[in-house]
Amino acid sequence: MKSSYKLLFSTAVLCAGLLACQKEFTVDDDLNPTDPPPVLSDSIYLDKITQLFPTGTAGDTVHNIIFRYDNIKRVTTIGDTLTAGSDYVYSTLQYQYTGTDTMPGKRTWIYNQEGLTTDSLVSFFSYDSQKR
């Protein structure tokens, strides 16, 4: 019993001694940190959102939403797939813009079921000078 107390005490003293010898970290004011390299790709744009079936087996993809952009980073297409059993449903939202405007002027929604176009909807948008 005495030897276990001695071992515990000596371990505590050793740990305290090692922690007391820890080097203190200081930041020098005259250090000039270098800037990180510039980012060459835009990582803030979504490419795909995938939803998995929570109680299914590994690799059970239930839902995919796929985003496509034009050369000035405006959304041009949002594809939506849903796989549930044997049904395959696919819908697409296509956006069209006027010149370099960032607000869409036209949106086309196309709904497909099992590869056949079953419905579509075209919407036109107009905005005032404050983009409302």
Backbone as a chain_set.jsonl record, in Angstrom:
{"seq": "MKSSYKLLFSTAVLCAGLLACQKEFTVDDDLNPTDPPPVLSDSIYLDKITQLFPTGTAGDTVHNIIFRYDNIKRVTTIGDTLTAGSDYVYSTLQYQYTGTDTMPGKRTWIYNQEGLTTDSLVSFFSYDSQKR", "coords": {"N": [[0.818, -1.18, 0.0], [1.948, 1.226, 0.858], [3.9, 1.471, -1.082], [2.423, 1.926, -3.393], [1.355, 4.454, -2.868], [3.737, 5.9, -2.785], [4.565, 5.584, -5.427], [2.479, 6.87, -6.801], [2.764, 9.476, -5.761], [5.38, 10.114, -6.618], [5.014, 10.017, -9.385], [3.208, 12.127, -9.738], [4.83, 14.289, -8.911], [6.829, 14.147, -10.869], [5.332, 14.647, -13.233], [4.43, 17.26, -12.66], [6.876, 18.563, -12.598], [7.76, 18.248, -15.253], [5.764, 19.658, -16.624], [6.208, 22.191, -15.623], [8.514, 22.911, -16.883], [7.812, 23.581, -19.418], [8.089, 25.239, -22.528], [7.441, 28.637, -23.019], [5.231, 30.123, -25.295], [5.642, 32.788, -27.466], [4.652, 35.546, -29.495], [6.406, 37.271, -31.856], [6.481, 40.717, -32.529], [7.654, 41.793, -34.784], [7.563, 39.964, -36.825], [6.759, 39.161, -40.132], [4.104, 37.809, -41.517], [3.534, 35.65, -44.303], [1.399, 36.076, -47.121], [-1.303, 33.875, -47.945], [-1.358, 31.663, -50.82], [-3.101, 32.744, -53.8], [-6.505, 31.78, -54.41], [-7.371, 29.683, -57.001], [-9.629, 28.52, -58.002], [-13.187, 28.759, -57.742], [-14.511, 27.92, -54.845], [-16.876, 28.249, -53.575], [-19.131, 27.656, -54.956], [-21.755, 25.418, -55.475], [-21.617, 22.083, -56.665], [-22.88, 19.602, -56.587], [-25.527, 18.165, -54.695], [-26.063, 15.493, -52.628], [-28.321, 13.207, -51.356], [-28.681, 10.619, -49.075], [-30.302, 7.474, -48.51], [-31.492, 6.987, -45.344], [-31.853, 4.56, -43.893], [-31.067, 2.604, -45.564], [-28.85, 0.429, -47.479], [-25.268, 0.773, -47.882], [-24.329, 3.172, -50.287], [-26.84, 3.674, -51.313], [-28.227, 5.899, -53.095], [-30.541, 8.402, -52.939], [-31.385, 10.926, -53.751], [-30.319, 13.434, -55.925], [-29.097, 16.66, -56.554], [-28.046, 18.682, -59.051], [-25.875, 21.239, -60.05], [-25.228, 23.683, -62.55], [-23.144, 26.156, -64.052], [-22.602, 29.273, -65.829], [-19.994, 31.032, -67.712], [-19.664, 33.368, -66.226], [-20.357, 32.728, -63.693], [-23.111, 32.365, -63.12], [-26.069, 30.658, -62.225], [-27.132, 28.238, -64.457], [-28.407, 25.805, -64.913], [-30.306, 23.596, -62.952], [-30.397, 20.414, -62.036], [-32.475, 17.728, -61.051], [-32.682, 14.684, -59.561], [-34.366, 11.708, -58.645], [-34.338, 8.653, -57.173], [-36.265, 6.029, -56.489], [-37.021, 2.957, -55.724], [-38.289, 1.464, -58.592], [-39.001, 3.703, -59.965], [-37.993, 6.52, -61.801], [-37.497, 9.767, -61.558], [-37.064, 12.883, -63.013], [-36.28, 16.248, -63.004], [-35.735, 19.473, -64.416], [-34.462, 22.696, -64.003], [-34.005, 25.455, -65.946], [-32.189, 28.382, -66.423], [-32.235, 31.561, -67.971], [-30.469, 34.448, -68.985], [-30.264, 38.013, -69.529], [-27.864, 39.463, -71.385], [-25.185, 40.522, -69.383], [-26.521, 40.518, -67.042], [-27.365, 39.677, -63.675], [-29.719, 38.737, -62.705], [-32.218, 36.387, -63.437], [-33.999, 36.267, -66.546], [-35.694, 34.492, -67.661], [-37.145, 31.373, -66.828], [-37.193, 27.928, -67.206], [-38.952, 25.071, -66.474], [-38.709, 21.647, -66.566], [-40.206, 18.537, -66.509], [-39.598, 15.155, -66.194], [-40.541, 11.748, -66.456], [-39.443, 8.575, -66.136], [-37.846, 8.922, -68.402], [-39.481, 10.226, -70.259], [-40.779, 13.31, -71.344], [-43.075, 14.88, -69.405], [-44.223, 17.203, -68.501], [-43.975, 20.775, -68.604], [-42.954, 24.102, -67.759], [-42.84, 27.522, -68.307], [-41.442, 30.487, -67.151], [-41.401, 34.006, -67.066], [-39.493, 36.817, -66.075], [-39.529, 40.125, -64.778], [-37.928, 43.117, -63.719], [-37.632, 45.957, -61.532], [-35.812, 49.11, -61.28], [-34.441, 48.716, -58.929], [-33.956, 46.051, -58.808], [-36.113, 44.458, -58.015]], "CA": [[0.0, 0.0, 0.0], [2.842, 2.373, 0.916], [4.618, 1.595, -2.352], [1.528, 2.523, -4.391], [1.306, 5.886, -2.573], [5.016, 6.471, -3.2], [4.555, 5.608, -6.893], [1.542, 7.919, -7.192], [3.368, 10.755, -5.406], [6.531, 10.383, -7.489], [4.472, 10.294, -10.724], [2.65, 13.48, -9.695], [5.951, 15.229, -8.86], [7.474, 14.101, -12.179], [4.453, 15.362, -14.176], [4.47, 18.686, -12.326], [8.19, 19.059, -13.01], [7.806, 18.342, -16.712], [4.875, 20.737, -17.053], [6.806, 23.468, -15.231], [9.601, 23.199, -17.81], [7.256, 23.81, -20.743], [8.52, 26.495, -23.128], [6.344, 29.578, -23.216], [5.125, 30.56, -26.683], [5.396, 34.219, -27.64], [4.603, 35.991, -30.883], [7.214, 38.47, -32.061], [5.748, 41.738, -33.269], [8.314, 42.154, -36.025], [7.43, 38.912, -37.828], [5.855, 39.486, -41.235], [3.574, 36.568, -42.086], [3.333, 35.694, -45.749], [0.02, 35.888, -47.546], [-1.529, 32.568, -48.559], [-1.454, 31.767, -52.279], [-4.47, 33.047, -54.229], [-7.347, 30.64, -54.781], [-7.564, 29.712, -58.443], [-10.97, 28.053, -58.347], [-14.229, 29.237, -56.838], [-14.991, 26.774, -54.083], [-18.133, 28.562, -52.913], [-20.233, 27.252, -55.809], [-22.124, 24.015, -55.326], [-21.627, 21.252, -57.854], [-23.89, 18.563, -56.42], [-25.998, 17.804, -53.36], [-26.504, 14.104, -52.643], [-29.014, 12.763, -50.146], [-28.67, 9.164, -48.992], [-31.402, 6.84, -47.802], [-30.91, 6.816, -44.007], [-31.89, 3.194, -43.362], [-30.704, 1.679, -46.63], [-27.483, -0.081, -47.489], [-24.275, 1.742, -48.348], [-24.433, 3.462, -51.709], [-28.228, 3.919, -51.704], [-28.453, 7.309, -53.372], [-31.96, 8.654, -53.113], [-31.694, 12.217, -54.331], [-29.196, 14.254, -56.375], [-29.374, 17.963, -57.151], [-26.822, 19.008, -59.774], [-25.85, 22.647, -60.431], [-24.331, 24.073, -63.639], [-22.948, 27.599, -64.091], [-21.987, 29.776, -67.048], [-18.626, 31.525, -67.507], [-19.62, 34.446, -65.231], [-20.791, 32.133, -62.423], [-24.552, 32.417, -62.895], [-26.682, 29.329, -62.328], [-27.854, 28.047, -65.713], [-29.225, 24.597, -64.847], [-30.381, 22.818, -61.719], [-30.982, 19.112, -62.336], [-32.988, 17.076, -59.853], [-32.987, 13.276, -59.8], [-34.893, 10.985, -57.494], [-34.403, 7.228, -57.441], [-37.016, 5.356, -55.434], [-37.502, 1.699, -56.302], [-38.135, 1.405, -60.042], [-39.354, 4.996, -60.552], [-36.906, 7.47, -62.008], [-38.098, 11.072, -61.818], [-36.027, 13.86, -63.285], [-36.761, 17.576, -63.382], [-34.659, 20.405, -64.715], [-34.722, 24.134, -64.037], [-33.037, 26.135, -66.799], [-32.274, 29.833, -66.264], [-31.656, 32.345, -69.055], [-30.175, 35.807, -68.548], [-30.11, 39.02, -70.567], [-26.52, 40.037, -71.337], [-24.405, 40.182, -68.19], [-27.377, 40.701, -65.87], [-27.289, 38.554, -62.733], [-31.075, 38.302, -62.391], [-32.721, 35.646, -64.596], [-35.142, 36.811, -67.265], [-36.577, 33.389, -68.032], [-36.883, 30.084, -66.178], [-37.953, 26.824, -67.785], [-38.984, 23.867, -65.634], [-39.056, 20.474, -67.37], [-40.406, 17.362, -65.656], [-39.53, 13.883, -66.921], [-40.736, 10.536, -65.674], [-38.963, 7.408, -66.872], [-37.279, 9.328, -69.676], [-40.444, 10.906, -71.117], [-41.172, 14.627, -70.859], [-44.496, 14.845, -69.082], [-44.738, 18.532, -68.204], [-42.993, 21.86, -68.6], [-43.492, 25.392, -67.344], [-41.929, 28.618, -68.63], [-41.734, 31.702, -66.388], [-40.638, 35.183, -67.453], [-39.341, 37.728, -64.946], [-39.131, 41.509, -65.045], [-37.458, 43.751, -62.491], [-37.536, 47.415, -61.568], [-34.427, 49.595, -61.213], [-33.825, 48.221, -57.7], [-33.872, 44.589, -58.959], [-37.192, 43.783, -57.285]], "C": [[0.869, 1.252, 0.0], [3.554, 2.572, -0.413], [3.717, 2.209, -3.432], [1.375, 4.022, -4.152], [2.597, 6.574, -3.012], [5.069, 6.599, -4.723], [3.639, 6.723, -7.402], [2.134, 9.301, -6.929], [4.528, 11.094, -6.338], [6.074, 10.665, -8.923], [3.908, 11.706, -10.789], [3.758, 14.526, -9.686], [6.646, 15.29, -10.213], [6.648, 14.863, -13.219], [4.476, 16.862, -13.917], [5.793, 19.294, -12.757], [8.289, 19.211, -14.515], [6.928, 19.477, -17.226], [5.443, 22.102, -16.708], [7.911, 23.871, -16.196], [9.106, 23.482, -19.224], [7.677, 25.176, -21.258], [7.304, 27.38, -23.376], [6.385, 30.082, -24.648], [4.827, 32.049, -26.726], [5.405, 34.535, -29.123], [5.412, 37.27, -30.985], [6.446, 39.455, -32.93], [6.375, 42.037, -34.622], [8.303, 41.026, -37.054], [6.427, 39.349, -38.887], [5.331, 38.182, -41.828], [3.352, 36.725, -43.584], [1.859, 35.458, -46.052], [-0.142, 34.493, -48.139], [-1.635, 32.724, -50.073], [-2.901, 32.04, -52.694], [-5.213, 31.778, -54.642], [-7.652, 30.747, -56.264], [-8.949, 29.246, -58.858], [-11.963, 28.571, -57.315], [-14.828, 28.048, -56.11], [-16.323, 27.046, -53.409], [-19.34, 28.137, -53.74], [-20.489, 25.76, -55.668], [-22.067, 23.312, -56.669], [-22.754, 20.23, -57.763], [-24.253, 18.425, -54.95], [-26.545, 16.393, -53.468], [-27.129, 13.756, -51.309], [-29.062, 11.246, -50.178], [-29.858, 8.667, -48.19], [-30.907, 6.455, -46.418], [-30.915, 5.387, -43.479], [-31.515, 2.164, -44.416], [-29.273, 1.195, -46.498], [-26.55, 0.998, -48.03], [-24.413, 1.933, -49.854], [-25.852, 3.67, -52.195], [-28.445, 5.412, -51.883], [-29.928, 7.511, -53.67], [-32.192, 9.901, -53.953], [-30.405, 12.943, -54.706], [-29.723, 15.565, -56.921], [-28.052, 18.44, -57.748], [-26.919, 20.444, -60.282], [-24.855, 22.864, -61.561], [-24.317, 25.598, -63.721], [-22.386, 28.004, -65.447], [-20.625, 30.387, -66.717], [-18.539, 32.713, -66.556], [-20.338, 34.03, -63.945], [-22.267, 32.353, -62.094], [-25.109, 31.007, -63.049], [-27.432, 29.252, -63.649], [-28.787, 26.854, -65.652], [-29.157, 24.006, -63.452], [-31.112, 21.533, -62.073], [-31.335, 18.39, -61.06], [-33.347, 15.641, -60.197], [-33.47, 12.645, -58.514], [-35.018, 9.532, -57.888], [-35.095, 6.565, -56.267], [-37.613, 4.089, -56.019], [-37.242, 1.687, -57.793], [-38.454, 2.733, -60.715], [-38.122, 5.877, -60.662], [-37.537, 8.79, -62.418], [-36.972, 12.08, -61.998], [-36.684, 15.181, -63.647], [-35.563, 18.503, -63.541], [-35.196, 21.829, -64.655], [-33.624, 24.766, -64.876], [-33.264, 27.636, -66.677], [-31.596, 30.51, -67.444], [-31.568, 33.796, -68.603], [-30.061, 36.726, -69.753], [-28.736, 39.663, -70.406], [-25.747, 39.566, -70.121], [-25.211, 40.373, -66.912], [-27.311, 39.469, -64.974], [-28.66, 38.041, -62.319], [-31.644, 37.58, -63.612], [-33.932, 36.333, -65.227], [-36.151, 35.738, -67.604], [-36.158, 32.138, -67.278], [-37.783, 29.045, -66.826], [-37.821, 25.624, -66.869], [-39.477, 22.724, -66.499], [-39.108, 19.271, -66.447], [-40.425, 16.12, -66.531], [-39.842, 12.749, -65.968], [-40.415, 9.364, -66.57], [-38.536, 7.786, -68.286], [-38.218, 10.069, -70.607], [-40.807, 12.26, -70.51], [-42.67, 14.63, -70.629], [-45.074, 16.219, -68.807], [-43.612, 19.549, -68.307], [-43.709, 23.159, -68.252], [-42.44, 26.453, -67.634], [-42.379, 29.851, -67.861], [-40.829, 32.82, -66.88], [-40.622, 36.145, -66.278], [-38.987, 39.12, -65.447], [-38.849, 42.175, -63.705], [-37.487, 45.262, -62.652], [-36.069, 47.82, -61.415], [-33.7, 49.134, -59.956], [-33.772, 46.696, -57.663], [-34.909, 43.861, -58.109], [-38.161, 43.195, -58.268]], "O": [[0.604, 2.21, -0.727], [3.788, 3.706, -0.83], [4.205, 2.938, -4.297], [1.275, 4.791, -5.108], [2.568, 7.684, -3.543], [5.557, 7.599, -5.249], [3.997, 7.44, -8.336], [2.023, 10.196, -7.766], [4.647, 12.23, -6.797], [6.694, 11.477, -9.61], [4.103, 12.408, -11.781], [3.651, 15.541, -10.373], [7.017, 16.374, -10.664], [7.2, 15.638, -14.0], [4.535, 17.652, -14.859], [5.825, 20.428, -13.235], [8.842, 20.196, -15.005], [7.308, 20.18, -18.162], [5.191, 23.074, -17.421], [8.217, 25.057, -16.316], [9.917, 23.612, -20.141], [7.632, 26.162, -20.522], [6.275, 26.924, -23.877], [7.45, 30.429, -25.158], [3.876, 32.519, -26.1], [6.084, 33.872, -29.908], [5.138, 38.243, -30.282], [5.84, 39.08, -33.934], [5.677, 42.495, -35.527], [8.985, 41.134, -38.074], [5.355, 39.856, -38.555], [6.051, 37.515, -42.571], [3.022, 37.809, -44.064], [1.168, 34.735, -45.334], [0.783, 33.979, -48.77], [-1.966, 33.805, -50.56], [-3.829, 31.611, -52.009], [-4.618, 30.831, -55.155], [-8.134, 31.778, -56.732], [-9.395, 29.552, -59.964], [-11.611, 28.794, -56.156], [-15.57, 27.261, -56.699], [-16.858, 26.166, -52.735], [-20.472, 28.248, -53.267], [-19.568, 24.946, -55.732], [-22.431, 23.888, -57.694], [-23.489, 20.012, -58.725], [-23.4, 18.552, -54.071], [-27.401, 16.123, -54.31], [-26.534, 13.984, -50.255], [-29.44, 10.653, -51.188], [-30.356, 9.357, -47.301], [-29.975, 5.657, -46.316], [-30.047, 5.036, -42.679], [-31.639, 0.964, -44.174], [-28.578, 1.511, -45.532], [-26.999, 2.009, -48.568], [-24.591, 0.969, -50.599], [-26.058, 3.832, -53.398], [-28.803, 6.111, -50.935], [-30.488, 6.861, -54.553], [-33.102, 9.928, -54.782], [-29.496, 13.052, -53.883], [-30.697, 15.577, -57.673], [-27.059, 18.584, -57.035], [-27.926, 20.827, -60.877], [-23.761, 22.299, -61.543], [-25.334, 26.252, -63.491], [-21.77, 27.193, -66.139], [-20.151, 30.278, -65.586], [-17.442, 33.048, -66.11], [-20.857, 34.869, -63.209], [-22.631, 32.51, -60.928], [-24.663, 30.251, -63.912], [-28.275, 30.102, -63.935], [-29.852, 26.873, -66.27], [-28.088, 23.925, -62.848], [-32.305, 21.555, -62.376], [-30.581, 18.433, -60.089], [-34.22, 15.402, -61.031], [-33.03, 13.01, -57.425], [-35.729, 9.206, -58.839], [-34.555, 6.544, -55.161], [-38.61, 4.148, -56.738], [-36.106, 1.876, -58.226], [-38.209, 2.888, -61.911], [-37.315, 5.964, -59.737], [-38.06, 8.907, -63.527], [-36.03, 12.111, -61.206], [-37.558, 15.221, -64.513], [-34.53, 18.338, -62.893], [-36.261, 22.124, -65.198], [-32.443, 24.63, -64.557], [-34.391, 28.112, -66.811], [-30.519, 30.096, -67.872], [-32.463, 34.31, -67.931], [-29.794, 36.273, -70.866], [-28.474, 40.332, -69.406], [-25.659, 38.367, -69.853], [-24.647, 40.388, -65.818], [-27.212, 38.345, -65.465], [-28.756, 37.013, -61.648], [-31.561, 38.107, -64.721], [-34.774, 36.902, -64.532], [-37.329, 36.028, -67.812], [-34.968, 31.871, -67.107], [-38.987, 29.256, -66.974], [-36.713, 25.208, -66.529], [-40.546, 22.817, -67.102], [-38.169, 19.014, -65.693], [-41.182, 16.046, -67.499], [-39.45, 12.786, -64.802], [-41.026, 9.176, -67.622], [-38.822, 7.069, -69.245], [-37.783, 10.509, -71.671], [-41.104, 12.356, -69.32], [-43.446, 14.405, -71.557], [-46.29, 16.396, -68.869], [-42.441, 19.218, -68.121], [-44.919, 23.286, -68.434], [-41.28, 26.303, -67.25], [-43.551, 30.223, -67.906], [-39.633, 32.613, -67.087], [-41.617, 36.277, -65.565], [-38.242, 39.275, -66.415], [-39.455, 41.838, -62.688], [-37.38, 45.784, -63.762], [-35.185, 46.964, -61.419], [-32.469, 49.156, -59.914], [-33.565, 46.11, -56.6], [-34.639, 42.795, -57.554], [-39.149, 42.579, -57.867]]}, "num_chains": 1, "name": "protein.A"}
